Amino acid sequence: MDMQNFKTREKAAMAEPKIIARDVNVYYGQSQALKSIELDIAANEVTALIGPSGCGKSTFLRCINRMNDVIESCRVEGRITLEGIDIYNSGLDPVLLRARVGMVFQKPNPFPKSIYDNIAYGPRLHGIASGKDELEATVESSLRRAGLWEEVKDRLDSPGTGLSGGQQQRLCIARAIAVNPEVILMDEPCSALDPIATAKIEELIDELRENFTIVIVTHSMQQAARVSQKTAFFHLGELVEVGETDKLFTSPEDQRTQGYITGRFG
Ligand SMILES: Nc1ncnc2c1ncn2[C@@H]1O[C@H](COP(=O)(O)OP(=O)(O)OP(=O)(O)O)[C@@H](O)[C@H]1O
């Protein structure tokens, strides 16, 4: 290994995880959806959350930007830190948290506004771009980073909802990027898309990790294997196993992981 490579790896090994979850328990009313979750999420990596339906993947994802706050019956216990800041107990405004931790949903959900305004909305709200020129530049760079600029540059005033499903999802990714978040959460972002649109989003995810920390929930083990560096396997509200994606899929430590990835249940 050359010196440069060694230094890069050493730096990565020493770096603090971007997100740390400790003893996270989540309840919907009386029913417990997550049990004592402990997970470190590294910066500039893609972490995939996998597991059978109902195991708690989306619930955990929503804990990271406090989206569970809007579900009345939901109660979150434990500690989740973002760069050392406790996101539940620091008095951190959830709106500001969600600017740092953006989210992309299963079904593309552009606002019923123009393509331009879909992207400009967040920067306007958070006062990120000052003036028309800067806002235009932010809209363009966000669309470029989401791989959508060439396809929409001549129709920025058209409604976002008029785009194809795959384009709408890239619009939603561009919208998330526009406020310059550190983390992007993706809840099954390709489940409503065809294979070609899925491949585009997967390529995009790989490019985005250079600048963002990405956590993705997916039902597709192939997708987890293609896009992620780390994979966490959830089962019945427990985090059973987490590790390097290659290792988790080739030599898992737990029988339950083995059972799931070989298709014995799920
Ligand atoms: N809003 C809610 N109100 C009540 N219970 C909920 C709510 N959302 C999720 N649950 C329950 O919490 C548990 C975990 O659900 P969650 O959606 O997090 O699982 P998941 O692994 O993401 O599932 P899927 O893969 O089917 O999306 C399930 O038992 C589910 O029924």
The ligand as an SDF file (V2000), in Angstrom:
LIG
                    3D

 31 33  0  0  0  0  0  0  0  0999 V2000
  -47.3880    4.9140   11.8910 N   0  0  0  0  0  0  0  0  0  0  0  0
  -47.3840    3.7390   12.5060 C   0  0  0  0  0  0  0  0  0  0  0  0
  -48.2870    3.4520   13.4620 N   0  0  0  0  0  0  0  0  0  0  0  0
  -48.3110    2.2590   14.1010 C   0  0  0  0  0  0  0  0  0  0  0  0
  -47.4220    1.2770   13.8500 N   0  0  0  0  0  0  0  0  0  0  0  0
  -46.4980    1.4890   12.9130 C   0  0  0  0  0  0  0  0  0  0  0  0
  -46.4180    2.7190   12.1810 C   0  0  0  0  0  0  0  0  0  0  0  0
  -45.3910    2.6350   11.3180 N   0  0  0  0  0  0  0  0  0  0  0  0
  -44.8390    1.4190   11.4760 C   0  0  0  0  0  0  0  0  0  0  0  0
  -45.4970    0.7160   12.4370 N   0  0  0  0  0  0  0  0  0  0  0  0
  -45.1910   -0.6500   12.8930 C   0  0  0  0  0  0  0  0  0  0  0  0
  -43.8240   -0.7020   13.2930 O   0  0  0  0  0  0  0  0  0  0  0  0
  -43.2080   -1.8820   12.8320 C   0  0  0  0  0  0  0  0  0  0  0  0
  -42.0330   -1.5310   11.9370 C   0  0  0  0  0  0  0  0  0  0  0  0
  -42.5110   -0.9130   10.7590 O   0  0  0  0  0  0  0  0  0  0  0  0
  -41.5550   -0.2630    9.6800 P   0  0  0  0  0  0  0  0  0  0  0  0
  -42.4220    0.3850    8.6550 O   0  0  0  0  0  0  0  0  0  0  0  0
  -40.5260    0.5500   10.3360 O   0  0  0  0  0  0  0  0  0  0  0  0
  -40.8700   -1.5770    9.0810 O   0  0  0  0  0  0  0  0  0  0  0  0
  -40.0910   -1.7830    7.7250 P   0  0  0  0  0  0  0  0  0  0  0  0
  -39.0170   -2.7520    8.0150 O   0  0  0  0  0  0  0  0  0  0  0  0
  -39.6890   -0.4800    7.1430 O   0  0  0  0  0  0  0  0  0  0  0  0
  -41.2240   -2.4510    6.8370 O   0  0  0  0  0  0  0  0  0  0  0  0
  -41.4590   -2.4280    5.2660 P   0  0  0  0  0  0  0  0  0  0  0  0
  -40.2560   -3.0770    4.6780 O   0  0  0  0  0  0  0  0  0  0  0  0
  -42.6960   -3.2500    5.0790 O   0  0  0  0  0  0  0  0  0  0  0  0
  -41.6150   -0.9940    4.8630 O   0  0  0  0  0  0  0  0  0  0  0  0
  -44.2980   -2.6810   12.1110 C   0  0  0  0  0  0  0  0  0  0  0  0
  -44.8290   -3.6130   13.0250 O   0  0  0  0  0  0  0  0  0  0  0  0
  -45.3170   -1.6440   11.7610 C   0  0  0  0  0  0  0  0  0  0  0  0
  -46.6040   -2.1840   11.7070 O   0  0  0  0  0  0  0  0  0  0  0  0
  1  2  1  0
  2  3  1  0
  2  7  2  0
  3  4  2  0
  4  5  1  0
  5  6  2  0
  6  7  1  0
  6 10  1  0
  7  8  1  0
  8  9  2  0
  9 10  1  0
 10 11  1  0
 11 12  1  0
 11 30  1  0
 12 13  1  0
 13 14  1  0
 13 28  1  0
 14 15  1  0
 15 16  1  0
 16 17  2  0
 16 18  1  0
 16 19  1  0
 19 20  1  0
 20 21  2  0
 20 22  1  0
 20 23  1  0
 23 24  1  0
 24 25  2  0
 24 26  1  0
 24 27  1  0
 28 29  1  0
 28 30  1  0
 30 31  1  0
M  END
$$$$
